[in-house]
Amino acid sequence: MKRRTVLKSGAATTLVGLAGCVGGGESEQATTTTETETQTTTEETTTETTTQNELSGTLKVATYSSFVDAPSSSPGAWLKNTFEERHPDVTVEWETPENELNYYIQRASQGVDIGTDVYVGLNVDHLIRIDEKLGQKRLFDPVADGLSHYGHVKEGLKFDPQNRAIPYDTGYISLVYDGNEIQKPPETFQDLLKDRYRGDLIVQNAKTAATGRAFLLWTVNTVGEDQYLDYWKKLDDNGVTILGSWSDAYTAYENGEAPMVVSYSTDQVYANRQDKDLSKHQVGFLNDQGYANPEGMAKFADTDNPDLAEAFMDFLLSKRAQKKIAQLNVQFPATDWAPLSDEFEKYAKVPENPVTFTYEELQGNVDEWVDQWARQIAGGS
């Protein structure tokens, strides 16, 4: 099994931002910003084409609920308002079905009209599920050639070999620990098995939480697919606590039930803005790694508004939108040109060696890895 480094260590230091809502459905760390954007806005406005300025109609955009449900701390409201200001004859309508992407997979499998133009919040697991469930039926169309800003997307974050899903942000899974309780944090996955960390770690269920699945994939990537279950059995013997969601796990951590939790490498940004004690929100990278979990957006194959859909997707890759998404969705930008604040440079942490699995590596494997883990470690949950 090949393993892939998302960004070379020398380039990783240029990434600055926030990470918190990954994979759809997990509302984790959200913030607001007051930084001025006048210069960026002016630069981008002058680059718009006549065709874009003449766009009109209603654009239906589907996503997970936490992307839009808190106007002061989710990017959805800002993206809608700003895009509509840029295109006065356009109306953006958000859709947040309870079953998220599964709702559209089911409709496509039944041959029912989708009626939606763009989906925001895809990850590589979603693409694999789409291809396994729908086969030759197309849910999304390739779109990269129609996006003027696509060249700014970081190569290491592109996760769809067919260019259907275009990355717009990413998060890095890491450990968060209480520095008052743990003076010497674990530096490797093997360190977590030591007696000194017995009962110290809270993780999320890989069947029910995006963070839990990402942490599981990180262990497979690092210790190997032939050894990961043995590793988890040892971790279980060392008293790891497995909870259903990120929220459950993080709440338990903040309540002092254990001094370490699997979370995101921008935890200090969140803690700083909540006036929390930063000594209780230290970030740790095992093996100098963090598991990258990029999110993407895609154009539905049967959209009646292909030009409008592509214009909206291109807007999400713009400097201004990339900066705002990072701040409001608590994520790192997916592009190489998003200007971010000094606060992010100070508190957001980037692993020296980010890792992830490619689509090809996960296809045909990820469900088996998770199911085996669930049966042998989480009691079949």
C-alpha positions as CSV (number, residue, x, y, z in Angstrom):
1,M,0.0,0.0,0.0
2,K,1.5,3.3,-1.1
3,R,1.3,6.2,1.3
4,R,1.1,9.8,0.1
5,T,2.3,12.9,1.7
6,V,-0.1,15.8,1.0
7,L,2.5,18.6,1.2
8,K,6.2,18.5,1.3
9,S,7.5,19.6,4.7
10,G,9.2,22.7,3.3
11,A,6.0,23.9,1.8
12,A,3.8,23.1,4.7
13,T,4.9,26.1,6.6
14,T,3.2,28.4,4.1
15,L,-0.2,27.0,5.1
16,V,-2.0,29.0,7.8
17,G,-5.6,28.8,8.8
18,L,-8.2,26.9,10.8
19,A,-9.5,23.4,10.8
20,G,-12.7,22.3,12.3
21,C,-15.7,21.2,10.2
22,V,-14.6,18.3,8.0
23,G,-16.5,15.7,6.0
24,G,-20.0,17.1,6.5
25,G,-22.2,16.8,9.5
26,E,-19.7,17.6,12.3
27,S,-20.0,21.1,13.5
28,E,-16.9,21.7,15.5
29,Q,-15.1,24.9,15.8
30,A,-16.5,28.2,14.4
31,T,-15.3,31.7,14.6
32,T,-15.8,35.2,13.2
33,T,-13.3,37.8,11.9
34,T,-13.2,41.5,11.4
35,E,-10.3,41.8,9.0
36,T,-10.6,44.2,6.1
37,E,-10.9,42.8,2.7
38,T,-11.2,45.9,0.5
39,Q,-8.0,45.3,-1.5
40,T,-8.8,41.7,-2.2
41,T,-12.4,42.5,-3.2
42,T,-11.3,45.2,-5.6
43,E,-8.7,43.0,-7.3
44,E,-11.2,40.2,-7.8
45,T,-14.0,42.4,-9.0
46,T,-11.8,43.7,-11.8
47,T,-11.1,40.2,-13.0
48,E,-14.7,39.3,-13.5
49,T,-15.8,38.7,-17.1
50,T,-18.8,40.2,-18.8
51,T,-20.4,36.8,-19.0
52,Q,-20.1,36.4,-15.2
53,N,-21.6,39.8,-14.6
54,E,-24.6,38.9,-16.7
55,L,-25.4,35.7,-14.8
56,S,-28.9,35.3,-13.6
57,G,-31.3,32.8,-12.1
58,T,-31.6,30.7,-8.9
59,L,-28.7,28.6,-7.9
60,K,-29.5,25.7,-5.6
61,V,-26.6,24.6,-3.4
62,A,-26.7,21.6,-1.2
63,T,-24.4,21.1,1.9
64,Y,-24.3,19.8,5.5
65,S,-26.3,21.9,8.0
66,S,-23.4,23.3,10.0
67,F,-22.0,25.0,6.9
68,V,-25.0,27.4,6.9
69,D,-27.0,27.2,10.2
70,A,-25.0,29.8,12.2
71,P,-24.8,33.1,10.2
72,S,-22.2,34.6,12.5
73,S,-19.9,31.5,12.5
74,S,-20.6,29.5,9.3
75,P,-19.6,30.5,5.8
76,G,-22.9,29.8,4.1
77,A,-24.6,33.2,4.8
78,W,-21.5,35.2,3.8
79,L,-21.0,33.2,0.6
80,K,-24.7,33.6,-0.4
81,N,-24.8,37.4,0.3
82,T,-21.4,38.1,-1.3
83,F,-22.1,36.1,-4.4
84,E,-25.5,37.8,-4.8
85,E,-23.9,41.2,-4.3
86,R,-21.5,40.4,-7.1
87,H,-24.3,39.1,-9.3
88,P,-27.5,41.1,-8.6
89,D,-29.7,38.9,-10.8
90,V,-28.7,35.7,-9.0
91,T,-30.4,34.1,-6.0
92,V,-28.5,31.4,-4.0
93,E,-30.7,28.9,-2.2
94,W,-29.1,26.5,0.3
95,E,-30.4,22.9,0.8
96,T,-29.5,20.9,3.9
97,P,-31.2,17.5,3.7
98,E,-31.1,15.4,6.8
99,N,-29.3,12.5,5.1
100,E,-26.9,15.0,3.4
101,L,-25.2,13.4,0.3
102,N,-27.0,10.1,0.8
103,Y,-30.3,11.9,-0.1
104,Y,-28.9,12.7,-3.6
105,I,-27.3,9.3,-4.1
106,Q,-30.7,7.7,-3.4
107,R,-32.5,9.9,-5.8
108,A,-30.0,9.3,-8.5
109,S,-30.2,5.5,-8.0
110,Q,-34.0,5.7,-8.3
111,G,-33.7,7.8,-11.5
112,V,-35.4,10.8,-9.8
113,D,-34.5,14.3,-10.9
114,I,-32.1,15.9,-8.6
115,G,-33.1,19.5,-9.1
116,T,-30.0,20.9,-7.4
117,D,-26.9,22.5,-9.0
118,V,-23.9,22.3,-6.6
119,Y,-22.9,20.1,-3.6
120,V,-20.5,21.6,-1.1
121,G,-18.9,19.3,1.5
122,L,-17.6,16.2,-0.4
123,N,-14.7,14.1,0.8
124,V,-13.0,11.1,-0.8
125,D,-15.1,8.7,1.2
126,H,-18.2,10.2,-0.4
127,L,-16.8,9.8,-3.9
128,I,-16.1,6.1,-3.3
129,R,-19.6,5.6,-1.9
130,I,-21.1,7.4,-5.0
131,D,-19.1,5.2,-7.4
132,E,-20.0,2.0,-5.5
133,K,-23.7,2.8,-5.3
134,L,-24.3,4.3,-8.7
135,G,-21.8,2.5,-10.9
136,Q,-22.0,4.1,-14.4
137,K,-24.7,6.6,-13.4
138,R,-23.3,10.1,-13.1
139,L,-24.1,12.2,-10.1
140,F,-21.5,14.9,-10.7
141,D,-19.7,16.1,-13.8
142,P,-16.0,17.0,-14.1
143,V,-15.6,20.7,-13.8
144,A,-11.9,21.7,-13.4
145,D,-11.6,23.0,-17.0
146,G,-14.3,25.6,-16.4
147,L,-12.8,27.2,-13.3
148,S,-10.4,30.0,-13.8
149,H,-9.0,29.7,-10.2
150,Y,-8.4,26.0,-10.3
151,G,-4.7,26.4,-10.9
152,H,-4.4,27.8,-7.3
153,V,-5.7,24.6,-5.7
154,K,-2.8,22.8,-4.0
155,E,-1.9,19.7,-5.9
156,G,-1.5,17.6,-2.7
157,L,-5.2,18.2,-1.8
158,K,-6.8,17.1,-5.0
159,F,-8.5,13.8,-4.2
160,D,-10.7,13.1,-7.2
161,P,-8.9,11.5,-10.2
162,Q,-11.9,12.5,-12.4
163,N,-11.9,16.1,-11.2
164,R,-15.6,16.1,-10.2
165,A,-14.8,17.2,-6.6
166,I,-12.8,20.4,-6.3
167,P,-11.1,21.0,-2.9
168,Y,-12.0,24.3,-1.2
169,D,-10.6,23.7,2.3
170,T,-8.9,21.0,4.5
171,G,-8.4,20.1,8.1
172,Y,-5.6,18.2,9.8
173,I,-6.5,15.6,12.4
174,S,-4.2,15.7,15.5
175,L,-4.1,15.2,19.2
176,V,-5.3,17.9,21.6
177,Y,-4.0,17.6,25.1
178,D,-4.0,19.3,28.5
179,G,-0.5,20.5,29.1
180,N,-1.1,20.7,32.8
181,E,-1.9,17.0,33.0
182,I,0.6,15.8,30.4
183,Q,4.0,17.4,30.6
184,K,5.6,15.0,28.1
185,P,3.1,14.3,25.3
186,P,3.3,11.2,23.1
187,E,5.4,11.8,20.0
188,T,4.6,8.6,18.1
189,F,1.8,6.1,17.7
190,Q,3.8,3.7,19.7
191,D,4.1,6.2,22.5
192,L,0.3,6.0,22.9
193,L,0.7,2.4,24.0
194,K,2.9,3.2,27.0
195,D,1.6,2.7,30.5
196,R,2.1,6.4,31.3
197,Y,-0.8,7.2,28.9
198,R,-3.1,4.5,30.1
199,G,-6.7,5.8,30.0
200,D,-5.6,9.2,28.8
201,L,-7.0,9.2,25.2
202,I,-10.6,9.8,23.9
203,V,-11.3,9.0,20.2
204,Q,-14.4,9.0,18.1
205,N,-16.2,6.1,16.6
206,A,-14.9,5.5,13.0
207,K,-18.4,4.3,11.9
208,T,-20.2,7.5,13.0
209,A,-17.8,10.4,13.1
210,A,-15.6,11.9,10.4
211,T,-12.8,12.6,12.9
212,G,-12.9,9.1,14.1
213,R,-12.7,7.7,10.6
214,A,-9.8,10.0,9.8
215,F,-7.9,9.0,12.9
216,L,-8.5,5.3,12.0
217,L,-7.2,5.9,8.5
218,W,-4.2,7.7,9.9
219,T,-3.3,4.6,12.0
220,V,-3.7,2.4,8.9
221,N,-1.5,4.8,6.9
222,T,1.2,4.8,9.6
223,V,1.3,1.3,11.0
224,G,0.1,-0.5,7.9
225,E,-3.1,-2.3,6.9
226,D,-1.8,-5.6,8.1
227,Q,-1.0,-4.3,11.6
228,Y,-3.6,-1.6,12.3
229,L,-6.1,-4.0,14.1
230,D,-3.3,-5.4,16.3
231,Y,-2.3,-1.8,17.1
232,W,-5.9,-0.9,18.0
233,K,-6.2,-3.9,20.3
234,K,-3.2,-2.7,22.2
235,L,-4.6,0.8,22.3
236,D,-7.9,-0.6,23.6
237,D,-5.9,-2.6,26.2
238,N,-4.3,0.7,27.2
239,G,-7.7,2.2,28.1
240,V,-8.7,4.3,25.1
241,T,-12.2,5.7,25.3
242,I,-14.4,5.5,22.1
243,L,-17.3,7.9,21.9
244,G,-19.9,8.4,19.1
245,S,-19.2,11.9,17.8
246,W,-16.6,14.7,17.9
247,S,-19.0,16.7,20.1
248,D,-19.3,13.9,22.6
249,A,-15.5,13.3,22.7
250,Y,-14.6,17.0,23.0
251,T,-17.2,17.6,25.7
252,A,-15.8,14.7,27.7
253,Y,-12.3,16.1,27.2
254,E,-13.3,19.6,28.4
255,N,-15.0,18.0,31.4
256,G,-11.7,16.5,32.4
257,E,-12.7,12.8,31.7
258,A,-9.3,12.3,30.0
259,P,-6.3,14.7,29.2
260,M,-6.1,13.9,25.4
261,V,-8.6,13.8,22.6
262,V,-8.5,13.4,18.8
263,S,-9.5,16.7,17.3
264,Y,-8.1,19.3,14.9
265,S,-4.8,21.1,14.7
266,T,-6.4,24.6,14.9
267,D,-7.8,23.9,18.4
268,Q,-5.8,26.8,19.8
269,V,-7.5,29.3,17.5
270,Y,-10.8,28.2,18.8
271,A,-9.6,28.2,22.4
272,N,-8.1,31.7,22.0
273,R,-11.3,33.2,20.6
274,Q,-13.2,31.6,23.5
275,D,-10.8,33.0,26.0
276,K,-9.9,29.5,27.2
277,D,-6.7,28.5,29.0
278,L,-4.3,27.6,26.1
279,S,-2.3,25.4,28.3
280,K,-5.3,23.0,28.2
281,H,-5.4,23.2,24.4
282,Q,-2.0,22.0,23.2
283,V,-1.7,20.4,19.8
284,G,0.3,17.2,19.2
285,F,1.3,15.6,16.0
286,L,2.1,11.8,16.2
287,N,5.1,10.8,14.1
288,D,5.3,14.5,13.0
289,Q,2.2,13.8,11.0
290,G,-1.4,15.0,10.7
291,Y,-4.1,13.4,8.7
292,A,-5.4,15.7,5.9
293,N,-9.1,15.6,5.3
294,P,-9.9,18.0,2.4
295,E,-13.5,18.9,1.5
296,G,-14.6,19.5,-2.0
297,M,-17.5,20.9,-4.1
298,A,-19.0,19.4,-7.2
299,K,-21.5,20.3,-10.0
300,F,-24.5,18.0,-10.4
301,A,-24.6,16.3,-13.8
302,D,-28.2,17.2,-14.5
303,T,-28.0,20.9,-13.5
304,D,-29.9,23.3,-15.6
305,N,-27.5,26.1,-14.6
306,P,-24.0,24.8,-15.5
307,D,-22.5,28.2,-16.1
308,L,-23.9,29.6,-12.9
309,A,-22.8,26.5,-11.0
310,E,-19.2,26.9,-12.2
311,A,-19.2,30.6,-11.5
312,F,-20.2,29.9,-7.9
313,M,-17.5,27.2,-7.5
314,D,-14.9,29.5,-9.0
315,F,-16.0,32.1,-6.5
316,L,-15.3,29.7,-3.6
317,L,-11.8,29.4,-4.9
318,S,-11.2,33.2,-5.0
319,K,-8.8,34.9,-2.6
320,R,-11.6,36.6,-0.6
321,A,-13.8,33.5,-0.3
322,Q,-10.9,31.2,0.6
323,K,-9.9,33.6,3.4
324,K,-13.5,33.8,4.7
325,I,-14.2,30.1,4.5
326,A,-11.0,29.4,6.5
327,Q,-12.0,31.8,9.2
328,L,-15.7,30.9,9.4
329,N,-15.6,27.1,8.7
330,V,-12.5,26.7,10.9
331,Q,-10.4,25.2,8.2
332,F,-7.2,25.6,6.2
333,P,-7.7,27.0,2.7
334,A,-7.2,24.6,-0.2
335,T,-5.5,27.2,-2.4
336,D,-2.1,28.8,-2.4
337,W,-3.2,32.5,-2.4
338,A,-5.6,33.1,0.5
339,P,-4.3,35.8,2.8
340,L,-4.8,35.1,6.5
341,S,-4.5,37.0,9.7
342,D,-1.5,37.1,12.2
343,E,-3.8,35.4,14.7
344,F,-4.0,32.3,12.5
345,E,-0.2,32.3,12.0
346,K,0.2,32.3,15.7
347,Y,-2.3,29.7,16.7
348,A,-3.0,27.4,13.7
349,K,-0.7,24.4,13.6
350,V,0.5,22.6,10.5
351,P,2.1,19.1,10.7
352,E,5.6,18.7,9.4
353,N,4.5,15.7,7.3
354,P,0.8,15.8,6.4
355,V,-0.5,12.4,5.1
356,T,-3.7,11.1,3.6
357,F,-4.9,8.2,1.3
358,T,-5.7,8.7,-2.3
359,Y,-9.0,7.7,-3.9
360,E,-7.3,4.7,-5.6
361,E,-5.8,3.6,-2.2
362,L,-9.2,3.8,-0.4
363,Q,-11.4,2.4,-3.1
364,G,-12.3,-1.2,-2.2
365,N,-10.5,-0.9,1.1
366,V,-12.0,1.8,3.4
367,D,-15.3,0.0,4.2
368,E,-13.5,-3.2,5.0
369,W,-11.0,-1.4,7.3
370,V,-13.8,0.4,9.1
371,D,-16.1,-2.7,9.4
372,Q,-13.3,-4.8,10.8
373,W,-12.4,-2.1,13.3
374,A,-16.0,-1.8,14.3
375,R,-16.4,-5.6,14.9
376,Q,-13.1,-6.2,16.7
377,I,-12.6,-2.9,18.5
378,A,-15.9,-1.1,18.9
379,G,-18.0,-4.1,19.5
380,G,-19.7,-4.1,16.1
381,S,-21.1,-0.6,16.5
